[in-house]
Amino acid sequence: MAKVKITLTRSLIGHKKNQILTAKSLGLNKIGDFKVAERNPLIDGKINVISHLISVEDAE
């Protein structure tokens, strides 16, 4: 499977609770936090929920 690097680029303040919980479930608490994860349907769904708060790039 491919790996992706997910970086939190915008603040979670003022956003919906489900978006905050999704970011926290990925381990993204502060701006600049990142996580490298295997791309699968679960991660893709989480990326879709908070796509406006994060940047996604391929990791090797």
N, CA, C and O atoms as a GROMACS GRO file, in nm:
protein
  240
    1MET      N    1   0.084  -0.118   0.000
    1MET     CA    2   0.000   0.000   0.000
    1MET      C    3   0.088   0.125   0.000
    1MET      O    4   0.202   0.123   0.047
    2ALA      N    5   0.035   0.231  -0.052
    2ALA     CA    6   0.106   0.358  -0.055
    2ALA      C    7   0.096   0.426   0.081
    2ALA      O    8   0.000   0.407   0.155
    3LYS      N    9   0.197   0.506   0.110
    3LYS     CA   10   0.195   0.582   0.234
    3LYS      C   11   0.170   0.728   0.201
    3LYS      O   12   0.212   0.778   0.096
    4VAL      N   13   0.102   0.797   0.294
    4VAL     CA   14   0.076   0.939   0.277
    4VAL      C   15   0.120   1.012   0.403
    4VAL      O   16   0.115   0.959   0.514
    5LYS      N   17   0.164   1.137   0.384
    5LYS     CA   18   0.200   1.223   0.495
    5LYS      C   19   0.089   1.326   0.510
    5LYS      O   20   0.062   1.403   0.418
    6ILE      N   21   0.024   1.326   0.627
    6ILE     CA   22  -0.088   1.415   0.655
    6ILE      C   23  -0.040   1.520   0.753
    6ILE      O   24   0.006   1.486   0.862
    7THR      N   25  -0.050   1.648   0.717
    7THR     CA   26  -0.003   1.758   0.800
    7THR      C   27  -0.118   1.852   0.831
    7THR      O   28  -0.193   1.891   0.741
    8LEU      N   29  -0.134   1.887   0.959
    8LEU     CA   30  -0.237   1.984   0.999
    8LEU      C   31  -0.186   2.124   0.966
    8LEU      O   32  -0.083   2.167   1.017
    9THR      N   33  -0.260   2.195   0.880
    9THR     CA   34  -0.215   2.327   0.835
    9THR      C   35  -0.301   2.441   0.888
    9THR      O   36  -0.260   2.557   0.883
   10ARG      N   37  -0.420   2.410   0.938
   10ARG     CA   38  -0.509   2.514   0.990
   10ARG      C   39  -0.554   2.477   1.131
   10ARG      O   40  -0.551   2.360   1.169
   11SER      N   41  -0.594   2.577   1.206
   11SER     CA   42  -0.635   2.560   1.344
   11SER      C   43  -0.768   2.484   1.353
   11SER      O   44  -0.852   2.493   1.264
   12LEU      N   45  -0.784   2.411   1.462
   12LEU     CA   46  -0.907   2.337   1.486
   12LEU      C   47  -1.011   2.422   1.560
   12LEU      O   48  -1.126   2.381   1.574
   13ILE      N   49  -0.972   2.539   1.607
   13ILE     CA   50  -1.062   2.625   1.684
   13ILE      C   51  -1.179   2.669   1.596
   13ILE      O   52  -1.160   2.715   1.484
   14GLY      N   53  -1.299   2.654   1.649
   14GLY     CA   54  -1.418   2.699   1.580
   14GLY      C   55  -1.475   2.602   1.479
   14GLY      O   56  -1.572   2.635   1.410
   15HIS      N   57  -1.418   2.483   1.468
   15HIS     CA   58  -1.469   2.385   1.373
   15HIS      C   59  -1.560   2.285   1.443
   15HIS      O   60  -1.563   2.279   1.566
   16LYS      N   61  -1.633   2.208   1.365
   16LYS     CA   62  -1.728   2.112   1.420
   16LYS      C   63  -1.656   2.007   1.504
   16LYS      O   64  -1.539   1.974   1.481
   17LYS      N   65  -1.729   1.956   1.602
   17LYS     CA   66  -1.672   1.859   1.695
   17LYS      C   67  -1.622   1.733   1.622
   17LYS      O   68  -1.517   1.678   1.657
   18ASN      N   69  -1.698   1.686   1.522
   18ASN     CA   70  -1.655   1.566   1.452
   18ASN      C   71  -1.525   1.588   1.376
   18ASN      O   72  -1.446   1.495   1.361
   19GLN      N   73  -1.501   1.710   1.328
   19GLN     CA   74  -1.377   1.740   1.258
   19GLN      C   75  -1.260   1.744   1.356
   19GLN      O   76  -1.151   1.696   1.325
   20ILE      N   77  -1.283   1.800   1.475
   20ILE     CA   78  -1.179   1.804   1.578
   20ILE      C   79  -1.144   1.663   1.621
   20ILE      O   80  -1.026   1.630   1.635
   21LEU      N   81  -1.245   1.579   1.642
   21LEU     CA   82  -1.221   1.441   1.686
   21LEU      C   83  -1.151   1.360   1.577
   21LEU      O   84  -1.068   1.273   1.606
   22THR      N   85  -1.183   1.387   1.452
   22THR     CA   86  -1.116   1.318   1.341
   22THR      C   87  -0.968   1.353   1.338
   22THR      O   88  -0.884   1.265   1.320
   23ALA      N   89  -0.937   1.481   1.354
   23ALA     CA   90  -0.796   1.524   1.355
   23ALA      C   91  -0.723   1.461   1.472
   23ALA      O   92  -0.610   1.414   1.457
   24LYS      N   93  -0.785   1.458   1.589
   24LYS     CA   94  -0.721   1.400   1.706
   24LYS      C   95  -0.702   1.249   1.689
   24LYS      O   96  -0.603   1.193   1.738
   25SER      N   97  -0.795   1.182   1.620
   25SER     CA   98  -0.780   1.038   1.598
   25SER      C   99  -0.663   1.008   1.506
   25SER      O  100  -0.607   0.898   1.509
   26LEU      N  101  -0.626   1.106   1.422
   26LEU     CA  102  -0.507   1.091   1.337
   26LEU      C  103  -0.380   1.132   1.411
   26LEU      O  104  -0.270   1.114   1.359
   27GLY      N  105  -0.394   1.186   1.532
   27GLY     CA  106  -0.278   1.229   1.609
   27GLY      C  107  -0.235   1.370   1.576
   27GLY      O  108  -0.120   1.408   1.601
   28LEU      N  109  -0.325   1.450   1.520
   28LEU     CA  110  -0.295   1.588   1.482
   28LEU      C  111  -0.358   1.682   1.584
   28LEU      O  112  -0.479   1.700   1.584
   29ASN      N  113  -0.276   1.741   1.670
   29ASN     CA  114  -0.327   1.828   1.775
   29ASN      C  115  -0.296   1.975   1.750
   29ASN      O  116  -0.381   2.061   1.773
   30LYS      N  117  -0.176   2.004   1.703
   30LYS     CA  118  -0.133   2.142   1.682
   30LYS      C  119  -0.096   2.162   1.536
   30LYS      O  120  -0.064   2.066   1.465
   31ILE      N  121  -0.100   2.287   1.492
   31ILE     CA  122  -0.060   2.319   1.355
   31ILE      C  123   0.084   2.274   1.335
   31ILE      O  124   0.171   2.303   1.418
   32GLY      N  125   0.109   2.205   1.226
   32GLY     CA  126   0.243   2.156   1.196
   32GLY      C  127   0.262   2.009   1.232
   32GLY      O  128   0.358   1.947   1.187
   33ASP      N  129   0.172   1.953   1.314
   33ASP     CA  130   0.181   1.810   1.345
   33ASP      C  131   0.157   1.731   1.218
   33ASP      O  132   0.077   1.770   1.133
   34PHE      N  133   0.226   1.619   1.204
   34PHE     CA  134   0.206   1.535   1.087
   34PHE      C  135   0.208   1.388   1.126
   34PHE      O  136   0.258   1.350   1.232
   35LYS      N  137   0.152   1.307   1.036
   35LYS     CA  138   0.150   1.163   1.057
   35LYS      C  139   0.169   1.096   0.922
   35LYS      O  140   0.112   1.139   0.821
   36VAL      N  141   0.249   0.993   0.920
   36VAL     CA  142   0.265   0.912   0.800
   36VAL      C  143   0.183   0.786   0.820
   36VAL      O  144   0.202   0.714   0.918
   37ALA      N  145   0.090   0.760   0.728
   37ALA     CA  146  -0.002   0.647   0.743
   37ALA      C  147  -0.015   0.572   0.612
   37ALA      O  148   0.007   0.627   0.504
   38GLU      N  149  -0.051   0.445   0.624
   38GLU     CA  150  -0.082   0.364   0.506
   38GLU      C  151  -0.215   0.411   0.449
   38GLU      O  152  -0.310   0.432   0.523
   39ARG      N  153  -0.221   0.428   0.319
   39ARG     CA  154  -0.346   0.471   0.256
   39ARG      C  155  -0.441   0.353   0.248
   39ARG      O  156  -0.409   0.250   0.189
   40ASN      N  157  -0.559   0.368   0.308
   40ASN     CA  158  -0.664   0.267   0.304
   40ASN      C  159  -0.798   0.340   0.311
   40ASN      O  160  -0.800   0.461   0.332
   41PRO      N  161  -0.910   0.270   0.295
   41PRO     CA  162  -1.040   0.338   0.296
   41PRO      C  163  -1.068   0.416   0.425
   41PRO      O  164  -1.134   0.520   0.420
   42LEU      N  165  -1.022   0.368   0.539
   42LEU     CA  166  -1.044   0.437   0.665
   42LEU      C  167  -0.971   0.571   0.667
   42LEU      O  168  -1.030   0.673   0.702
   43ILE      N  169  -0.845   0.572   0.629
   43ILE     CA  170  -0.767   0.695   0.626
   43ILE      C  171  -0.823   0.791   0.520
   43ILE      O  172  -0.828   0.912   0.542
   44ASP      N  173  -0.864   0.737   0.405
   44ASP     CA  174  -0.922   0.822   0.300
   44ASP      C  175  -1.048   0.892   0.349
   44ASP      O  176  -1.071   1.008   0.316
   45GLY      N  177  -1.130   0.823   0.425
   45GLY     CA  178  -1.251   0.883   0.480
   45GLY      C  179  -1.219   0.995   0.577
   45GLY      O  180  -1.284   1.100   0.575
   46LYS      N  181  -1.119   0.974   0.662
   46LYS     CA  182  -1.079   1.077   0.758
   46LYS      C  183  -1.021   1.198   0.685
   46LYS      O  184  -1.046   1.312   0.724
   47ILE      N  185  -0.945   1.174   0.579
   47ILE     CA  186  -0.889   1.283   0.499
   47ILE      C  187  -1.002   1.364   0.437
   47ILE      O  188  -0.994   1.487   0.432
   48ASN      N  189  -1.107   1.299   0.389
   48ASN     CA  190  -1.219   1.370   0.328
   48ASN      C  191  -1.292   1.459   0.428
   48ASN      O  192  -1.336   1.568   0.393
   49VAL      N  193  -1.303   1.413   0.553
   49VAL     CA  194  -1.375   1.490   0.656
   49VAL      C  195  -1.303   1.620   0.688
   49VAL      O  196  -1.366   1.724   0.706
   50ILE      N  197  -1.169   1.616   0.694
   50ILE     CA  198  -1.094   1.736   0.734
   50ILE      C  199  -1.001   1.785   0.623
   50ILE      O  200  -0.895   1.841   0.650
   51SER      N  201  -1.041   1.765   0.499
   51SER     CA  202  -0.955   1.801   0.385
   51SER      C  203  -0.922   1.950   0.381
   51SER      O  204  -0.818   1.987   0.328
   52HIS      N  205  -1.009   2.035   0.436
   52HIS     CA  206  -0.986   2.179   0.434
   52HIS      C  207  -0.890   2.223   0.545
   52HIS      O  208  -0.850   2.340   0.548
   53LEU      N  209  -0.853   2.133   0.634
   53LEU     CA  210  -0.765   2.166   0.746
   53LEU      C  211  -0.625   2.108   0.732
   53LEU      O  212  -0.534   2.143   0.807
   54ILE      N  213  -0.606   2.019   0.636
   54ILE     CA  214  -0.481   1.945   0.624
   54ILE      C  215  -0.422   1.956   0.485
   54ILE      O  216  -0.488   2.001   0.391
   55SER      N  217  -0.296   1.916   0.474
   55SER     CA  218  -0.235   1.895   0.343
   55SER      C  219  -0.188   1.750   0.340
   55SER      O  220  -0.141   1.696   0.439
   56VAL      N  221  -0.204   1.690   0.223
   56VAL     CA  222  -0.171   1.548   0.205
   56VAL      C  223  -0.070   1.536   0.092
   56VAL      O  224  -0.087   1.593  -0.015
   57GLU      N  225   0.037   1.461   0.120
   57GLU     CA  226   0.136   1.436   0.014
   57GLU      C  227   0.183   1.292   0.026
   57GLU      O  228   0.173   1.231   0.133
   58ASP      N  229   0.234   1.240  -0.083
   58ASP     CA  230   0.285   1.103  -0.083
   58ASP      C  231   0.412   1.094   0.000
   58ASP      O  232   0.496   1.184  -0.003
   59ALA      N  233   0.424   0.986   0.074
   59ALA     CA  234   0.545   0.959   0.153
   59ALA      C  235   0.608   0.831   0.100
   59ALA      O  236   0.539   0.743   0.048
   60GLU      N  237   0.736   0.823   0.115
   60GLU     CA  238   0.806   0.703   0.066
   60GLU      C  239   0.875   0.631   0.177
   60GLU      O  240   0.939   0.528   0.154
   0.00000   0.00000   0.00000
